[in-house]
Structures are given as C-alpha cells and as structure tokens.
C-alpha cells in the first residue's frame, strides 16, 4: 500500500528528481498543476505506458497526487503502480488544494482566485493569469496610461 505523504515531502523529493504525477484528466492538469509535475491521467488508456516512460526504474520512488483528500484518483493510481511492480509509491493525497492552500506555486490556465474558489474544478474558457478581458480592453484602449489626473478642486 502506498505511503501517504505531505507537501514538504513532495517538495524535497522533487528537488531530488523524483517524478510527481498529476493523475487527473489532462484538462484539469492544464488548468492547474504543481510546477514540474507530469500529467498521467489514471483513467487514460495509456496510463501504464506513460508511467513506464516517465519512470522506467521500478525501484526508484514515484509520487502521485490528485485534487484533495476526497479525490480517489491518486489512491487508484498508486494501486495501479504497485500492480505494475513499482516498489516505492507515495500518495500526496491532499493534492493540489493542499499545495495551493500552503501558498506554494501552481501553474496552469486557472487564475489563483478562481482556483481557490472552485476548489480545483476547471472552468473552461477562462484566460490565463493576467490576461483577463479587462486587461485586453485596457491594452487596446487609445487612452494614455501614464498621465496623472489632477485632484478635483
């Protein structure tokens, strides 16, 4: 059975080069993921092959994670890895919600406020951080941006 680990463990192992697999669907990975992690959807048809390409040595550690403590994707992925013969499987069960809640960096198309509000649920069609519609309108505006407006008299 995979050992449950916390964010500090994940962070330290990533520095050592241990692969971290985000086992959620690809669109959720693209919306928000731990920098340096790999997308390997546990429900995907090529999960086994993808994992074996990313981590061919089954004696070395490998970490899986999903969204939160209520998500069942990482325990399922951990069980699959153990069935494939991986000996040192770790499950960061608290996942991306915990990572973000600790103030650690995330990457993806979801803005931090949306990600926190949605608790890891992807919102398709949202622009990347700093690329809101208001930002685009401001950039397209013919108004000069450096002029100071005098205070009312």
Backbone as numpy.savetxt, mean C-alpha at the origin, in Angstrom:
# Nx Ny Nz CAx CAy CAz Cx Cy Cz
2.15 -22.01 10.66 1.31 -20.83 10.66 2.19 -19.58 10.66
1.82 -18.60 9.85 2.61 -17.37 9.71 2.62 -16.58 11.01
3.77 -15.99 11.29 3.90 -15.17 12.49 3.33 -13.78 12.20
2.52 -13.26 13.13 1.97 -11.91 13.00 3.05 -10.91 13.41
3.20 -9.84 12.62 4.23 -8.85 12.89 3.64 -7.44 12.86
4.42 -6.48 13.35 3.96 -5.10 13.37 4.73 -4.25 12.36
4.38 -2.96 12.30 4.99 -2.04 11.33 6.49 -1.89 11.53
6.94 -1.85 12.76 8.37 -1.71 13.03 9.14 -2.90 12.46
8.59 -4.10 12.60 9.22 -5.29 12.05 9.29 -5.18 10.53
8.19 -4.80 9.92 8.12 -4.68 8.45 9.16 -3.67 7.97
9.20 -2.53 8.62 10.14 -1.48 8.23 11.59 -1.96 8.33
11.93 -2.63 9.40 13.31 -3.10 9.58 13.66 -4.19 8.55
12.73 -5.07 8.28 12.99 -6.14 7.31 13.08 -5.60 5.88
12.29 -4.57 5.58 12.38 -3.97 4.25 13.77 -3.39 4.02
14.35 -2.81 5.06 15.71 -2.26 4.95 16.73 -3.36 4.68
16.41 -4.57 5.08 17.28 -5.73 4.84 17.02 -6.38 3.48
16.02 -5.86 2.77 15.71 -6.40 1.44 14.66 -7.48 1.41
13.98 -7.69 2.52 12.92 -8.70 2.56 11.72 -8.20 1.74
11.21 -9.02 0.81 10.06 -8.57 0.02 8.78 -8.47 0.84
8.05 -7.39 0.60 6.75 -7.17 1.23 5.70 -7.21 0.13
4.75 -8.11 0.27 3.72 -8.29 -0.75 2.38 -7.72 -0.29
1.87 -6.79 -1.07 0.52 -6.30 -0.88 -0.36 -7.28 -1.65
-1.20 -8.02 -0.94 -1.94 -9.11 -1.57 -3.37 -8.73 -1.95
-3.65 -7.43 -1.97 -4.96 -6.95 -2.39 -5.02 -6.87 -3.92
-6.21 -6.59 -4.44 -6.37 -6.45 -5.89 -5.46 -5.33 -6.39
-5.06 -5.43 -7.65 -4.12 -4.47 -8.25 -4.62 -3.03 -8.14
-5.91 -2.78 -8.35 -6.42 -1.41 -8.28 -6.30 -0.83 -6.87
-6.44 -1.66 -5.86 -6.26 -1.18 -4.48 -4.79 -0.90 -4.20
-3.91 -1.73 -4.75 -2.47 -1.47 -4.62 -2.13 -0.13 -5.26
-2.65 0.12 -6.46 -2.35 1.37 -7.16 -2.91 2.57 -6.40
-4.04 2.39 -5.72 -4.62 3.49 -4.96 -3.78 3.83 -3.74
-3.23 2.81 -3.07 -2.48 3.06 -1.85 -1.66 1.83 -1.48
-0.35 2.06 -1.30 0.51 0.95 -0.90 1.74 1.45 -0.14
2.38 0.56 0.55 3.61 0.85 1.27 4.72 0.99 0.23
5.48 2.10 0.28 6.57 2.27 -0.68 7.53 1.07 -0.63
7.86 0.56 -1.80 8.77 -0.58 -1.87 8.09 -1.93 -1.84
6.78 -1.95 -1.60 6.07 -3.23 -1.58 5.72 -3.64 -3.01
5.39 -4.91 -3.17 5.04 -5.47 -4.47 3.56 -5.84 -4.49
2.96 -5.72 -5.66 1.58 -6.14 -5.84 1.55 -7.61 -6.22
0.88 -8.41 -5.42 0.70 -9.84 -5.69 -0.68 -10.24 -5.20
-1.72 -9.93 -5.98 -3.09 -10.23 -5.53 -3.30 -11.71 -5.25
-3.68 -12.01 -4.02 -3.86 -13.40 -3.61 -4.96 -14.08 -4.42
-5.93 -13.32 -4.88 -7.03 -13.89 -5.66 -6.69 -13.95 -7.15
-5.53 -13.42 -7.52 -5.14 -13.42 -8.93 -4.74 -14.80 -9.42
-4.93 -15.07 -10.71 -4.63 -16.40 -11.25 -3.13 -16.72 -11.26
-2.29 -15.70 -11.20 -0.84 -15.92 -11.28 -0.13 -15.66 -9.96
-0.84 -15.75 -8.85 -0.25 -15.45 -7.54 0.99 -16.32 -7.29
0.87 -17.60 -7.47 1.98 -18.53 -7.19 3.21 -18.18 -8.01
3.01 -17.96 -9.32 4.14 -17.65 -10.20 4.76 -16.30 -9.86
3.92 -15.31 -9.56 4.43 -13.98 -9.22 5.29 -14.04 -7.97
4.82 -14.74 -6.97 5.56 -14.85 -5.71 6.88 -15.58 -5.95
6.86 -16.63 -6.71 8.08 -17.39 -6.95 9.10 -16.59 -7.77
8.63 -15.67 -8.60 9.53 -14.77 -9.31 10.14 -13.74 -8.37
9.31 -13.19 -7.48 9.77 -12.16 -6.54 10.65 -12.73 -5.44
10.35 -13.92 -5.00 11.06 -14.54 -3.88 11.33 -16.01 -4.19
12.32 -16.29 -5.03 12.56 -17.67 -5.41 13.13 -18.55 -4.29
13.82 -17.94 -3.32 14.42 -18.72 -2.22 13.39 -18.89 -1.10
12.88 -20.08 -0.96 11.82 -20.35 0.01 12.31 -20.42 1.45
13.61 -20.33 1.64 14.18 -20.32 3.00 14.28 -18.89 3.55
14.20 -17.90 2.68 14.31 -16.50 3.11 12.95 -15.97 3.54
12.95 -14.94 4.39 11.67 -14.39 4.87 10.89 -13.67 3.76
9.59 -13.65 3.95 8.69 -12.94 3.06 7.53 -12.41 3.92
7.09 -11.20 3.63 6.03 -10.56 4.42 4.83 -10.28 3.52
3.64 -10.58 4.03 2.40 -10.27 3.30 1.58 -9.29 4.14
0.79 -8.47 3.46 -0.13 -7.59 4.18 -1.34 -7.29 3.31
-2.40 -6.85 3.97 -3.60 -6.41 3.26 -4.03 -5.07 3.85
-5.32 -4.86 4.06 -5.82 -3.56 4.47 -5.81 -3.33 5.98
-6.37 -4.29 6.74 -6.58 -4.06 8.16 -6.74 -5.40 8.90
-6.96 -5.29 10.18 -7.15 -6.49 11.00 -8.36 -7.31 10.58
-9.34 -6.68 9.94 -10.54 -7.41 9.53 -10.40 -8.04 8.14
-9.38 -7.66 7.41 -9.14 -8.19 6.06 -8.61 -9.62 6.16
-9.08 -10.49 5.31 -8.66 -11.90 5.33 -7.70 -12.26 4.20
-7.30 -11.27 3.39 -6.42 -11.57 2.26 -5.02 -11.98 2.69
-4.45 -11.31 3.69 -3.07 -11.66 4.08 -2.99 -13.03 4.77
-3.92 -13.42 5.64 -3.85 -14.78 6.18 -4.00 -15.84 5.08
-4.85 -15.55 4.10 -5.03 -16.48 2.99 -3.73 -16.59 2.18
-3.10 -15.45 1.91 -1.84 -15.44 1.17 -0.74 -16.17 1.95
-0.69 -15.93 3.25 0.32 -16.59 4.09 0.15 -18.11 4.03
-1.08 -18.58 4.09 -1.35 -20.02 4.01 -0.92 -20.57 2.66
-1.19 -19.83 1.59 -0.77 -20.28 0.26 0.75 -20.36 0.17
1.44 -19.36 0.72 2.90 -19.35 0.69 3.47 -20.56 1.44
2.90 -20.83 2.59 3.36 -21.98 3.36 3.10 -23.29 2.61
1.97 -23.36 1.91 1.67 -24.55 1.11 2.65 -24.69 -0.06
3.18 -23.56 -0.54 4.18 -23.58 -1.61 5.57 -23.93 -1.10
5.70 -24.00 0.24 6.99 -24.40 0.81 7.81 -23.28 1.42
7.25 -22.08 1.51 7.99 -20.98 2.13 8.05 -21.23 3.63
9.25 -21.09 4.19 9.49 -21.44 5.60 9.33 -20.28 6.57
9.59 -19.04 6.11 9.59 -17.88 7.01 8.60 -16.83 6.51
7.32 -17.11 6.70 6.25 -16.24 6.24 5.77 -15.39 7.41
5.70 -14.08 7.17 5.24 -13.14 8.19 4.01 -12.41 7.67
3.04 -12.21 8.55 1.78 -11.56 8.19 1.66 -10.24 8.96
1.75 -9.14 8.21 1.51 -7.82 8.79 0.00 -7.61 8.72
-0.71 -8.24 9.62 -2.17 -8.32 9.60 -2.84 -6.95 9.71
-2.26 -6.03 10.48 -2.87 -4.70 10.65 -2.83 -3.91 9.35
-1.89 -4.20 8.48 -1.87 -3.69 7.12 -1.74 -2.20 6.91
-2.20 -1.79 5.75 -2.01 -0.41 5.28 -2.69 0.61 6.20
-3.80 0.26 6.81 -4.45 1.20 7.73 -3.55 1.49 8.92
-2.94 0.48 9.47 -2.03 0.66 10.60 -0.82 1.48 10.16
-0.25 1.12 9.02 0.93 1.82 8.49 0.64 3.31 8.36
-0.47 3.62 7.74 -0.85 5.02 7.54 -1.17 5.69 8.88
-1.84 4.98 9.76 -2.20 5.52 11.07 -0.97 5.87 11.91
0.14 5.19 11.66 1.38 5.48 12.36 2.15 6.64 11.72
1.58 7.19 10.65 2.22 8.32 9.99 3.34 7.93 9.04
3.39 6.67 8.68 4.42 6.20 7.76 4.00 6.54 6.33
4.96 6.69 5.43 4.62 7.11 4.06 3.84 6.05 3.30
2.99 6.52 2.41 2.27 5.64 1.49 2.44 6.22 0.10
2.24 5.38 -0.89 2.26 5.80 -2.28 0.95 5.38 -2.91
0.62 6.03 -4.02 -0.58 5.66 -4.77 -1.36 6.87 -5.21
-2.49 6.60 -5.81 -3.30 7.67 -6.37 -4.28 8.28 -5.38
-4.52 7.62 -4.25 -5.45 8.16 -3.25 -4.77 9.27 -2.48
-5.49 10.37 -2.27 -4.97 11.44 -1.43 -5.05 10.97 0.01
-4.11 11.39 0.88 -4.12 10.93 2.27 -5.45 11.14 2.98
-6.11 12.28 2.78 -7.37 12.52 3.47 -8.44 11.54 3.01
-8.45 11.24 1.70 -9.41 10.26 1.19 -9.11 8.87 1.73
-7.83 8.53 1.74 -7.44 7.21 2.19 -7.83 6.99 3.64
-7.61 7.99 4.46 -7.97 7.88 5.87 -9.49 7.80 6.03
-10.19 8.63 5.26 -11.64 8.67 5.35 -12.26 7.35 4.86
-11.71 6.80 3.79 -12.28 5.59 3.20 -11.76 4.32 3.85
-10.79 4.44 4.72 -10.20 3.28 5.39 -9.73 2.23 4.40
-9.00 2.70 3.37 -8.38 1.79 2.42 -9.24 1.39 1.24
-10.46 1.89 1.14 -11.30 1.55 0.01 -10.98 2.49 -1.14
-10.71 1.92 -2.28 -10.35 2.72 -3.44 -11.53 3.55 -3.91
-11.23 4.75 -4.39 -12.25 5.62 -4.98 -11.81 5.91 -6.41
-12.28 5.14 -7.39 -11.84 5.30 -8.77 -12.08 6.71 -9.29
-11.19 7.14 -10.18 -11.35 8.42 -10.82 -10.83 9.60 -10.03
-10.24 9.37 -8.89 -9.71 10.46 -8.09 -8.31 10.81 -8.58
-8.00 12.11 -8.63 -6.66 12.51 -9.05 -5.62 12.22 -7.98
-4.36 12.19 -8.38 -3.27 11.97 -7.45 -3.12 13.15 -6.51
-2.41 12.93 -5.41 -2.19 13.99 -4.42 -1.61 15.22 -5.11
-2.18 16.38 -4.79 -1.71 17.63 -5.36 -2.25 17.90 -6.75
-3.06 17.01 -7.27 -3.59 17.18 -8.61 -5.12 17.21 -8.57
-5.66 18.06 -7.74 -7.11 18.16 -7.63 -7.66 19.01 -8.76
-8.93 18.98 -8.94 -9.54 19.81 -9.98 -9.29 21.28 -9.71
-9.32 21.67 -8.44 -9.06 23.07 -8.10 -7.63 23.45 -8.51
-6.70 22.53 -8.32 -5.31 22.77 -8.70 -5.21 23.00 -10.20
-5.90 22.16 -10.98 -5.87 22.29 -12.44 -6.50 23.61 -12.86
-7.60 24.00 -12.23 -8.24 25.28 -12.57 -7.32 26.44 -12.23
-6.64 26.36 -11.11 -5.74 27.41 -10.70 -4.59 27.55 -11.70
-4.02 26.45 -12.11 -2.91 26.46 -13.05 -3.34 27.04 -14.40
-4.59 26.79 -14.80 -5.08 27.27 -16.08 -5.56 28.72 -16.01
-5.68 29.26 -14.83 -6.19 30.62 -14.64 -5.23 31.66 -15.20
-5.76 32.68 -15.90 -4.89 33.74 -16.42 -4.50 34.75 -15.33
-5.03 34.60 -14.14 -4.72 35.56 -13.07 -3.28 35.39 -12.61
-2.58 36.50 -12.40 -1.23 36.38 -11.84 -1.32 35.87 -10.40
-0.38 35.03 -10.02 -0.43 34.42 -8.71 0.49 35.10 -7.70
1.34 35.99 -8.14 2.29 36.58 -7.23 1.89 37.97 -6.72
0.81 38.53 -7.24 0.39 39.86 -6.79 -0.22 39.79 -5.40
0.13 40.78 -4.60 -0.48 40.87 -3.27 -1.66 41.82 -3.33
-2.72 41.41 -2.72 -3.92 42.23 -2.69 -3.82 43.13 -1.45
-3.97 44.47 -1.64 -3.88 45.36 -0.49 -5.07 45.15 0.45
-4.86 45.36 1.74 -5.97 45.20 2.69 -7.03 46.26 2.45
-8.27 45.98 2.80 -9.34 46.97 2.61 -9.07 48.20 3.48
-9.49 49.34 2.96 -9.27 50.61 3.67 -10.48 50.97 4.49
